[in-house]
């Protein structure tokens, strides 16, 4: 389980969309309509327009049909600064906030966000990522990047971008593995998209960076990774990465941490699931009484889906930031050349109810002690495909294939055999364990240690997808 970061405020235009502008679209497309009750009474009606004609002084919430409301610990505790901040937002607005806004505040609030001021990765953190499992993961991603570079004609200058690099382990393993291929590494400028100052420091250490002594006024300080002699820059958003050069983008366990909106089927259609505060000052889920701006993304997602796929669902998750990010990636690749590799856990179709919280490697209630647990959701790979294809006719989308297929085709089997030839028994056990976790399915069959430490394979739960400029052909191993 794992994740990374997110950022970028939604566009001003999207934030300013009103219920009045969305409602006619929803009614016309028969995707949603809304009902309400509880705080104040609004007459039941099947017409969105009629609902809008009813003046209301307070926001009304339909709590009648919430789907599987989670249990609370209800243990008394003093509110953290983040909890006070969240409750302040709800109080100021006089009504609930979306799951997406809650998720974004919990993960990336500048003062108390889960990712901002701590190291959450590895055995001592809250979850372990594939690069932390074995060096072979980063090496295989490096093989993919080099193959794409060759398909691009071996350009002399390339931007290699990683979104949400965590500790920097993947990029460090990639550079170590590729360090013998000088023509490739000499072409690279590494760009790490990271909003956490704490993680930026860890990445600086992992890449064994050296800062240039040049302190001339007006001259940007040059930082170089000594692993392969490549320059390194940090950015808080992909848009800050300079354009104009061929670009290779790696998004490993990044999309799953982007904030999602949840919609639930109610008696009058799809209603957005929101987060409110009870009279006892506890967080709880409620349903929006009115169309929300995110409903436009729901409409788009439903348009891309097969009708039978939607009919059987009681909940749907949509991720506007994933759609917008994919649009940005596709436009960049279309204009500059290159490609993007996306590896994450998810589905090749509509995602229903996947949002989860993890604290110290255990699942917990997402509303309890926000800011102390990681939040993540399944990635909708079909939505990524549609978003990329909608953004540009000059890109092609390949996959998804399983992580096991991806790593196996790139040669991880040969790599593990080579490493096993010259290692101690303890190192061999670690290699086999890491190999199984990367490519296996279920529990490792060879394990002889404690049951609670048995390696669980990620091989089929994680998927890989590539978006590339059509001029470069089909990327390996798709």
Long-range contacts (C-beta under 8 A, 24 or more apart in sequence): 1-127, 1-128, 1-345, 1-358, 1-361, 1-374, 1-376, 2-121, 2-127, 2-128, 2-129, 2-130, 2-166, 2-253, 2-256, 2-374, 2-376, 3-127, 3-164, 3-253, 3-254, 3-256, 3-257, 3-374, 3-376, 4-115, 4-163, 4-164, 4-165, 4-166, 4-252, 4-253, 4-254, 4-256, 4-257, 5-107, 5-108, 5-115, 5-163, 5-164, 5-193, 5-194, 5-195, 5-196, 5-199, 5-254, 5-257, 6-104, 6-107, 6-108, 6-164, 6-254, 6-257, 6-258, 6-259, 6-321, 7-108, 7-195, 7-236, 7-237, 8-237, 8-238, 8-239, 8-321, 8-324, 8-325, 10-320, 10-321, 10-324, 11-324, 14-293, 14-296, 14-320, 15-293, 17-293, 17-296, 19-52, 19-290, 19-291, 19-292, 20-52, 22-291, 22-292, 22-293, 22-295, 22-296, 23-48, 23-49, 23-51, 23-52, 23-290, 23-291, 24-48, 24-49, 25-296, 25-299, 26-269, 26-291, 26-295, 26-299, 29-299, 29-302, 29-303, 31-269, 31-270, 31-295, 31-298, 31-299, 31-302, 32-263, 32-269, 32-270, 32-271, 32-291, 32-295, 32-298, 32-299, 33-268, 33-269, 34-62, 34-266, 34-268, 34-269, 34-271, 34-288, 34-289, 34-290, 34-291, 35-62, 35-266, 35-267, 35-268, 35-271, 35-289, 36-60, 36-61, 36-62, 36-289, 36-290, 37-61, 37-62, 37-63, 37-64, 38-62, 38-63, 42-289, 44-268, 46-268, 48-291, 51-289, 51-290, 58-94, 58-95, 59-94, 59-95, 59-96, 59-289, 59-290, 60-289, 61-95, 61-96, 61-274, 61-276, 61-286, 61-287, 61-288, 61-289, 62-266, 62-271, 62-286, 62-287, 62-289, 63-286, 63-287, 65-264, 65-266, 65-267, 65-287, 66-264, 66-273, 66-285, 66-286, 66-287, 67-264, 67-314, 67-315, 67-353, 68-353, 69-284, 69-285, 70-285, 70-365, 70-366, 70-367, 71-365, 72-282, 72-284, 72-365, 72-367, 72-368, 73-365, 73-368, 74-282, 77-369, 79-281, 80-112, 80-369, 80-370, 80-371, 81-111, 81-112, 82-106, 82-109, 82-111, 82-112, 82-113, 82-370, 82-371, 83-369, 83-370, 83-371, 85-109, 85-112, 86-283, 86-370, 87-277, 87-281, 90-275, 90-276, 90-277, 91-277, 95-274, 95-276, 96-274, 96-275, 96-276, 96-286, 96-288, 97-274, 97-275, 98-261, 98-272, 98-274, 98-275, 98-292, 98-294, 99-259, 99-260, 99-261, 99-262, 99-273, 99-274, 99-275, 99-355, 100-259, 100-260, 100-261, 100-294, 100-320, 100-321, 101-259, 102-275, 102-370, 103-259, 103-260, 103-355, 103-375, 104-259, 105-370, 106-370, 106-371, 106-375, 107-257, 107-259, 107-374, 107-375, 108-195, 109-371, 112-371, 113-196, 113-371, 114-371, 114-372, 114-373, 114-374, 114-375, 115-195, 115-196, 115-199, 115-257, 116-195, 116-196, 116-197, 116-198, 117-196, 117-197, 117-198, 118-198, 119-167, 119-198, 119-199, 119-202, 120-374, 121-166, 121-167, 121-169, 122-167, 126-358, 126-359, 126-360, 126-361, 126-373, 126-374, 127-358, 127-361, 127-374, 128-361, 129-166, 129-169, 129-170, 129-252, 129-253, 130-170, 130-252, 130-253, 130-343, 130-403, 130-437, 130-438, 130-458, 130-462, 131-166, 131-167, 131-169, 131-170, 131-173, 131-252, 132-166, 132-167, 132-169, 133-434, 133-437, 133-438, 133-458, 134-431, 134-434, 134-435, 134-437, 134-438, 135-173, 135-176, 135-177, 136-173, 136-407, 136-412, 136-415, 136-416, 136-419, 136-434, 136-435, 136-438, 137-170, 137-173, 137-407, 137-438, 138-169, 138-170, 138-171, 138-172, 138-173, 138-174, 138-176, 138-177, 139-173, 139-174, 139-176, 139-177, 139-415, 140-406, 140-407, 140-410, 140-411, 140-412, 140-415, 141-170, 141-174, 141-250, 141-252, 141-341, 141-343, 142-173, 142-174, 142-175, 142-177, 142-178, 143-177, 143-410, 143-411, 144-341, 144-410, 144-475, 144-476, 144-477, 145-174, 145-178, 145-248, 145-250, 145-341, 146-178, 146-181, 146-184, 147-475, 147-476, 148-248, 148-338, 148-339, 148-468, 148-472, 148-475, 148-476, 149-184, 149-187, 149-248, 151-472, 151-473, 151-475, 152-246, 152-337, 152-338, 152-472, 154-183, 154-184, 154-187, 155-187, 155-245, 155-246, 155-337, 156-187, 157-187, 157-189, 157-245, 157-246, 158-187, 158-188, 158-189, 158-245, 158-246, 158-247, 158-248, 158-338, 159-189, 159-191, 159-241, 159-242, 159-245, 159-246, 159-247, 159-248, 159-338, 160-188, 160-189, 160-190, 160-191, 160-230, 160-247, 160-248, 160-250, 161-191, 161-192, 161-193, 161-238, 161-241, 161-247, 161-248, 161-249, 161-250, 162-190, 162-191, 162-192, 162-193, 162-249, 162-250, 162-251, 162-252, 163-193, 163-238, 163-249, 163-250, 163-251, 163-254, 164-193, 164-194, 164-251, 164-252, 164-253, 164-254, 164-257, 165-192, 165-193, 165-194, 165-199, 165-203, 166-199, 166-202, 166-203, 166-253, 167-199, 167-202, 167-203, 167-206, 168-192, 168-202, 168-203, 168-204, 168-205, 168-206, 168-207, 169-206, 170-250, 170-252, 171-203, 171-206, 171-207, 172-206, 172-207, 172-208, 172-227, 175-207, 175-225, 175-227, 175-228, 175-230, 176-227, 176-228, 178-228, 179-227, 179-228, 185-228, 185-229, 185-230, 186-229, 186-230, 188-228, 188-230, 189-230, 189-231, 189-232, 189-233, 189-245, 190-225, 190-230, 190-231, 190-232, 190-233, 191-232, 191-233, 191-234, 191-235, 191-241, 192-232, 192-233, 192-234, 192-235, 193-234, 193-235, 193-236, 193-237, 193-238, 193-240, 193-241, 194-234, 194-235, 194-236, 195-236, 200-234, 203-234, 204-232, 207-232, 238-325, 238-328, 238-329, 238-332, 239-328, 243-332, 243-335, 243-336, 244-336, 245-336, 246-336, 246-337, 246-338, 247-332, 247-333, 247-336, 247-337, 247-338, 248-338, 248-339, 248-340, 248-341, 249-329, 249-332, 249-333, 249-338, 249-339, 249-340, 249-341, 250-340, 250-341, 251-340, 251-341, 251-342, 251-343, 251-344, 252-341, 252-342, 252-343, 252-344, 253-343, 253-344, 253-345, 254-342, 254-344, 255-319, 255-322, 255-325, 255-342, 255-344, 255-346, 255-379, 255-384, 256-344, 256-345, 256-346, 256-376, 256-377, 256-378, 256-379, 257-374, 257-375, 257-376, 258-319, 258-321, 258-322, 258-325, 259-319, 259-321, 260-317, 260-318, 260-319, 260-355, 260-377, 261-292, 261-294, 261-297, 261-298, 261-317, 261-318, 261-319, 261-320, 262-315, 262-316, 262-317, 262-353, 262-355, 263-294, 263-295, 263-298, 263-315, 263-316, 263-317, 263-318, 264-314, 264-315, 265-313, 265-314, 265-315, 270-295, 270-298, 270-316, 273-315, 275-367, 282-367, 283-367, 283-370, 284-367, 285-367, 294-318, 294-320, 297-323, 301-350, 301-380, 301-383, 304-382, 304-383, 304-386, 305-349, 305-350, 305-382, 309-349, 309-350, 310-350, 313-350, 313-352, 314-352, 315-352, 315-353, 316-350, 316-351, 316-352, 317-351, 317-352, 317-353, 317-354, 317-355, 317-377, 317-378, 317-380, 318-380, 318-383, 319-377, 319-379, 319-380, 319-383, 322-379, 322-380, 322-383, 322-384, 322-387, 323-383, 323-387, 326-384, 326-387, 326-388, 326-391, 326-467, 327-387, 327-388, 327-390, 327-391, 329-388, 329-467, 330-387, 330-388, 330-389, 330-391, 330-392, 330-395, 330-467, 331-391, 331-392, 333-392, 333-394, 333-395, 333-467, 333-468, 333-469, 334-391, 334-392, 334-394, 334-395, 334-469, 337-469, 337-471, 337-472, 338-468, 338-469, 338-472, 339-466, 339-467, 339-468, 339-469, 339-472, 339-475, 340-466, 340-467, 340-468, 341-464, 341-465, 341-466, 342-379, 342-381, 342-384, 342-464, 342-465, 342-466, 342-467, 343-403, 343-406, 343-462, 343-463, 343-464, 343-465, 344-379, 344-462, 344-463, 345-378, 345-379, 345-458, 345-461, 345-462, 345-463, 346-378, 346-379, 346-380, 346-381, 346-463, 347-378, 347-379, 347-380, 347-381, 347-382, 348-381, 348-382, 348-400, 348-463, 349-380, 349-381, 349-382, 350-380, 350-382, 350-383, 351-377, 351-378, 351-379, 351-380, 354-378, 379-463, 381-463, 381-465, 384-465, 384-467, 385-465, 388-467, 394-469, 394-470, 394-471, 395-467, 395-468, 395-469, 395-470, 396-467, 396-468, 396-469, 396-470, 396-474, 397-465, 397-466, 397-467, 398-465, 398-466, 398-467, 398-468, 398-474, 398-475, 398-478, 399-463, 399-464, 399-465, 399-466, 399-478, 400-463, 400-464, 400-465, 401-463, 401-464, 401-465, 401-477, 401-478, 402-459, 402-460, 402-462, 402-463, 402-464, 403-438, 403-439, 403-458, 403-459, 403-460, 403-461, 403-462, 403-463, 403-464, 404-438, 404-439, 404-440, 404-441, 404-457, 404-459, 404-460, 405-464, 405-477, 406-464, 406-477, 407-438, 407-439, 407-459, 408-439, 409-476, 409-477, 410-476, 410-477, 412-438, 412-439
